Amino acid sequence: MGSLEDERTTTGWAATDPSGVLSPYTYTLRNTGPEDVFIKVICCGICHSDIHQIKNDLGMSNYPMVPGHEVVGEVIEVGSNVSKFKIGDTVGVGCIVGCCRNCRPCKSDKEQYCNKKIWSYNDIYTDGKPTQGGFAGSMVTDQKFVVHIPEGMAVEQAAPLLCAGVTVYSPMVHFGLKESGLRGGILGLGGVGHMGVKIAKAMGHHVTVISSSDRKREEALEDLGADDYVISSDATRMQEIADSLDYIIDTVPVFHPLEPYLSLLKLDGKLILTGVINTPLQFLTPVVMLGRKIITGSFIGSMKETEEVLEFCREKGLTSQIEVVKMDYINTAVERLEKNDVRYRFVVDVVASKLDQ
């Protein structure tokens, strides 16, 4: 990994306690090893799970912590064994940067389910140093966990696909939901949800957005292309679409009842949980049993699926709806994200924030 005197420093914005307030923090990066790619960060998306981590909502946070796992950057240096990337390539890094490589998930290209996976931040790397994320000037990442950004795709558009995009794409692939003509529901219209609508429509599905309020109706129908929009508290409309959906992708990252949404599924319909929630969810078993319905979950996606969703979005011309900010706005952005006050993903322009100068 190189000697200490060879190690580079970079500056990121880190949380130092559960208040979640981010401030500049300078730390060392390991030297570029044989399998490593040294990346100058260009931009990084902000995910709701970043809030869970910086505020210790899951009780597992370690500080100081530089968040950010939708990272797009430029390759500055490659290790001696790196063949997939070259200096100058535009690349992406997502939620994980390590795995055991020997377990069943790892050997079947599903490394996101490895029990020994290493998170992009708030974890310990194989060299014993803490991992830090993409709200920083640069990072060093094993080539296995780096993907090419397709030529012609805007970097700020690519960033949300590395988590939000693949989080929707992966369960559609795994559960056989790529065929056209299906009827799907997207529960919650945030960063993941809005990509869910776009990807599902691009696959030829009839898409219903299910939301707790009416305020995103026009955007969902006119801007994102959804076919229907239902407010979950509207009992009449919920009854009208009962037993009509093949699947629902549940993107809501806070506690909510499941029964109202399970009732919308057809026989053998699937409720796919993708939101990180720190309190138990509940449901009554008959609503599942009487329709042989499935409650399941899906976690981001594999490196292979990440490459696939980037190419899928390039081919289909899909873009994320984003608001680009600089690093000095990050704490305000986090506050707004907590209030669901963003359409639909913040992306930090890291390179313009000049963290390493």
HELIX and SHEET records of a PDB file:
HELIX    1   1 LEU A    4  ASP A    6  5                                   3    
HELIX    2   2 HIS A   48  ILE A   54  1                                   7    
HELIX    3   3 ARG A  104  LYS A  107  1                                   4    
HELIX    4   4 GLU A  111  TYR A  113  5                                   3    
HELIX    5   5 GLN A  143  PHE A  145  5                                   3    
HELIX    6   6 VAL A  155  ALA A  158  1                                   4    
HELIX    7   7 ALA A  159  LEU A  162  5                                   4    
HELIX    8   8 ALA A  164  HIS A  174  1                                  11    
HELIX    9   9 GLY A  191  ALA A  202  1                                  12    
HELIX   10  10 ARG A  217  GLU A  218  1                                   2    
HELIX   11  11 GLU A  219  ASP A  223  3                                   5    
HELIX   12  12 ALA A  235  GLU A  240  1                                   6    
HELIX   13  13 GLU A  259  LEU A  262  1                                   4    
HELIX   14  14 THR A  285  MET A  289  1                                   5    
HELIX   15  15 MET A  303  LYS A  316  1                                  14    
HELIX   16  16 MET A  327  TYR A  329  5                                   3    
HELIX   17  17 ILE A  330  GLU A  338  1                                   9    
HELIX   18  18 VAL A  350  SER A  353  1                                   4    
SHEET    1   A 2 ARG A   8  ALA A  15  0                                        
SHEET    2   A 2 LEU A  22  LEU A  29 -1                                        
SHEET    1   B 5 SER A 138  ASP A 142  0                                        
SHEET    2   B 5 ASP A  36  ILE A  46 -1                                        
SHEET    3   B 5 GLU A  70  VAL A  78 -1                                        
SHEET    4   B 5 THR A  90  VAL A  93 -1                                        
SHEET    5   B 5 VAL A 146  HIS A 148 -1                                        
SHEET    1   C 4 SER A 138  ASP A 142  0                                        
SHEET    2   C 4 ASP A  36  ILE A  46 -1                                        
SHEET    3   C 4 ARG A 345  ASP A 349 -1                                        
SHEET    4   C 4 ILE A 322  VAL A 325  1                                        
SHEET    1   D 2 ILE A  96  GLY A  98  0                                        
SHEET    2   D 2 ILE A 118  TRP A 119 -1                                        
SHEET    1   E 6 ASP A 228  ILE A 231  0                                        
SHEET    2   E 6 HIS A 206  SER A 211  1                                        
SHEET    3   E 6 ARG A 183  LEU A 187  1                                        
SHEET    4   E 6 LEU A 245  ASP A 250  1                                        
SHEET    5   E 6 LEU A 265  LEU A 273  1                                        
SHEET    6   E 6 ILE A 294  GLY A 297  1                                        
END                                                                             
